[in-house]
Amino acid sequence: MGKRTTDIIRDRISSAWVGRVSGCMLGKPVEMLSIKHGVTRLQRYLVDVNAMPLREYIPFRLDVDDAVEHEGACIEEMSHSIPDDDINYTVLSLLLVEEFGHKFTTADVGRMWLRYLPGSMVFTAEREAYVKLLAEAGMRFPTGADSAVNIAECSDNQFNDWIGAQIRVDLYGWINPGDPSAAADMARRDAELSHRGEGVYGAMVIAAAGASILGGEDPVRALEIAVEQIPANADCATAVEAGLATASSPTPERIRELYGDLSPVHTVNNLALVAWALARNVTDFAGAIGDVVSAGWDTDCNGATVGGLWGLTGEVPKEWGTRWNHSVHTSLSGMGPLTVEDLTDRTLALLA
């Protein structure tokens, strides 16, 4: 790899970190507002605080709606990126590959969870898997012993087709530029700790799309290539197709009609929104993350996913990262504040 190519990839990976964190921060204050109360109330809040269309970080106004949260992720008080599980998992996948390499196993993912993730910071499918590992895998499992429980049993839970795995896998695309198959396989191994079926397929699509974008494909073509990594009859494949087909529409009403009966944190419906927002705003970062957050369902997860994928295409406007001073905070055990520069250098060192 020549120096110019390396410099370009470094810039894109840096932009992806900034984009992922910025999209997460944009969606975090209204996550529960959206999930618990729906898109109508979410958009009413944005209109009432003069933030619609959404193209900047969200104001914090409890007097307008007391369901808005996380003042530190809002425009008035932001100084660093506050901890969030979406970013926890991206940093954790970095630690995972640093320790175990590209050939890590699903059991290795479980070891890293028990070593670095506080139990209070895992949810739904991840919490079910975490509890089983903690109770049954054995005291020496986190430090390398074989698991005393069949790892495949950890994904036998009622949330295994929800969005959790889809938010964990971005980095696998970043470290496999131009190789969507390798990225998808890494995502599969990670996802299978807690998810099955569509929950795994959504993760594979996101990682593969990132690898294709970094390999030179435009986002729409990258998503089409990513879908080739999963079964043609998968619901996630249909969701990506629906998202791309809706890209000409300023609102994702067709997607809501198709998937309105799913949980707001399901993999399939949120993947469709990701495809819609990314395809609709190929040259507009603020539009991409703003549209997907204001569209509802899982706002911080979708903002992070769209932001990370968009960041691989070019430079995220500087004001998005400078708002939080390129300082990334997590809730991982023993992990102090991180900088985008350090995260970029460490990611670049893992390229296949």
N, C-alpha and C positions, 0 to 999 in steps of 0.2 A: 504494500500500500504506500503510494507516494505521499510526500509531505502535504501537498495541496489537498489531496483526498482526505488525509487524516485531519487536517485543519477544518475542512468542510464538515466532516462527520462530528468533530468535536463541537463545532458551533451548533450543529443541529441537536446534539444530545444535550448541550447546555440549554438550548431553547426548549427542548422537551421537558426538562426538569422545571424550568420557569413556567412553562405552559401548564404542566400538570398541577403544580402547587397553586398557581393563580386560579385555575378553573375550580379547584377544590375550595379555595378560600371564597370564591364568588358564590358558590352554591351552599356553603356550610351554614350561613345564618338562617336560610329559609328551608333547610332540609326537613325539619319536623313540621313546619308550616305546610309544606307541600304534601308530605307523606300522610299526616294526620287529618288535614283539612282540605286538601285537593287543590287543583290548579286554579280554579276560579278565585279562591281566597288568596292564593299566592300572587296572582296577577293583580288583584285589587290592591294588595299591599304595595306592590311595585309602582302602580299608577299613583297611589296616594302619596308616596314619597318621591314622586317625580323621577322614577328610575325605569320607566318603560318607554321605548324599548331599552332593554338592559344592555348597557355598554360600558359600565363602570362598576366598581365595588359597591355593595348595597349599603344604604344608610341604616342606622340602628334606631328604630322609633317604636318603643314599647307603647307609646300613647296611641299609635296607629293600629298595632296588632301585637298583643302580648305573647304571641307564639314565635316571634322572631327571637333568635338566640345568638350567642357568641359575639359579644360586642368587639372582641379582639380581632374578629374577621371582617369587621365592618369599616367603612371608609374613614369614619371619624377617629377611631382608636387604633388602627392597624399599625404595628411596628415590626412584626415578624410573623411568619406563618405559624399559626397555633396548631397543636397536635391534632391529628385526625387519622382514623384507621386507614383511609386510602393511601396516605403518604407513609404511614408506618410500614405497610406491606411493600411499597416500592423500595424503601430503604432496606427492609428485611430481605428482599430478593437479591439486592446488591450484596449483603452480608453472606447470604446463602451461596451465591456463585463464587464469591471470594474464597470461601472456605472449602466448598466441595466441587467447584468447577462446573462446567457445562453438563456433565453427566450425573449431576445430583439425582437422588432418588426421592420418591414421595416420602419415605421415612425420614430422609434428611430434612425435608420441609418441616415435618413434625418436630424434629429435634430443635430446629431453630425457633419454632413457635414457643416451645416450653422454656427455652433459654432466654428469650428476649421479649416475648409479648406478655404484658400483665393480663391476667385473666379477665379483668374488668374491661379490657379494650378489644375483646373479641365478641362477635355477635352472631346470632342465628346459626347458620351452618358451621361457621368457624368455632363458635362456642361449643356446639355439640361435639365436634371432632376433638377440640381441646380438652374438654372434660373427660372424654373417653381415654385419650392419651394419658392424661394426668392420673386417672384412676387405675388404668390397666396396663400401660405400656412397660412399666417397671422403672425403678428408681434410677437405674444406670442408662436407660434409653437415651436421655438427652445428651449424654457424653459419648455415645457411640455403640452401646450394647444393642443387640437385636431387640425388637419389640416383642413383648410378651402377648400382645394382642395382634390379630390380623389387621394390618393397616387399612385394608379395604373396608373393614367394618365401620371405620370412622365416618365414611360418607353415607352411611345408612341413617339418614335423618330427614325430617320433614321439610327442611329448607334447602335441600341439595340442588335445586334448580333456580335458586335466587342469585342475586347479583354479586355475592361475595367473592367468588373466584375471578370474575371479570375485572375486578378492581385491583387484583394482585399482580398482574402479569406484564405490565407495560415494559419493564426493563428487559424482558426476554426478547422483545422486538428490537430494542435499542442496541443490544449486543450481538445481533445476528443480521447486520445490514445486507439486504438482498437475498436472504435465505428464510422465507416465510415458513418452510417446512420445519426447519430446526427450531425456530421461535415457537411455532405451534406445539411442537413436541415438548419443549420445556414447560410451556403453559399447561399442557395436559398433565404432566407429572406433578406440578404444583397443585392444580385444581383438584385432582383426584383424591387429595387428602380429605376434602370436605364435601365435594360435589360429584354429581353424576349427570349424565345426559346433557341436557341443554345448558346446565350450569357449567359444565366443562367446555362445551362447544363455544359458548360466548367468550370464554377466556382465550381459547385458541384463536378465535377470529381477531381479537384485539392485538394479541402478540404478533400474529402473522401480518396484520395490516401495518403495524409499526415497522416490521422488518422490510416490507415492500416499499413503504414510503422512503425509508432511509436508503433503500437500494435504488431510488430514483423514480419510482412510480408516483403519479398524482394520487390524491386520497381516494377518489372514486375507483380508479383501477386497482388500487391497493386493497380496498374492501372487497372487490370482486375476486381478486386473487386469494384473499384470506378465506373467503367462503369455500374455495376449492379444497381447503384443508379439513373440512368437516363433511359429514354425510349430506348428500344433495337434498335429502328429504327432511333434514333437521329444521326445527322451528326457527333456529337462529339464522339459517340460510334464508328462509322466507322473510325474517325480520329485516335483515340487511337489504334484501331486494325491495321490501316495502319502504324502507327509509330512503333509499336512492331514488325510487320512483316518486317520492313525495317531495324531492328537493326543490322543485319549482314552486312549491306552495309556501307562503310566508308563515303559515301555521300548520302544525302536524295533526290536523283534525282527523285525517284518514287513519293515522297511526292510533289515535285514541279510539276510533271506532273499531279497529281490528283487535286491540289489546286492552280495552277498558275493563275487562273482567279479571285481569291478572293483578297480583299484588303489586303495589307501587315499587317494590324492591325486587321484582322478578328480573331474571336475566333478559328474557326475550323482548319485552316491551321497551326496556331501557336501551337495549342494543339498537332497536329501530330508531329511537330518538337520536342516538349517537350518529348513526349513518346519515340521517336527515340533516342534522345541524352541520356536520362536517362537509357534506356534499354541497350544501347550500351556501357555505361561507368559506370556500377554498382559499380566498385571498384576504379574508377579514377575520382576524383572531377574535376581536371583541364581539363580532357578530356570531361567531361559532360558539363560544362559551356562553355568551349572553342569551342566545336563542335556546340552547339546550337547557340552561338553568331555568329560564322563564317558562319553558314548556312543561315543567313539573316532574312528577314521579321522583326518582332519586337524584336530587339536584347536585349534591356535592360529588357523588360518584360520577355522574355524567359530565359534569364540568371538568373534573380531573381527567377523565378519559379523552374527551374531545380536546382539551387543552394540551395534553401530552402528544396526541397524534398530530394536531395542527403544528405544534412546535417543531416536529421533525421536518416540516416543509419549508421553514424559513424562520426569520427572527421575530420573536414575540415583541410587540412594542414595549419599549423600555419602562414605561410608567407602570406596567403591571408588576414587574419584579421589584422595582425600586420602592413601591408602596410598602413591601414587607422586607426591604433591605437585603434581599437574597439570603435571608437567614431562616433556615428550616428547622423547626422544632418538632420532635416526635415524643411519643410516650414509651419508646422502647427502653428496656431495662439497661441502665448504665450508659445511655446515649445522650450526650450533651448536644447543644445546638450545632447544626451543620451548615456549611455554606454551599451554594450552588457550584462554585468553582471546585471545591473538594469533591463533591458528588459527581461532577462531570469527569474529573480526572480519574476517579476510581472506576467509573463506568467505562470510560475509554480503555482502561487497562484490561477489561474483560472481553473485548471484542474477539469474535471467533476468527 
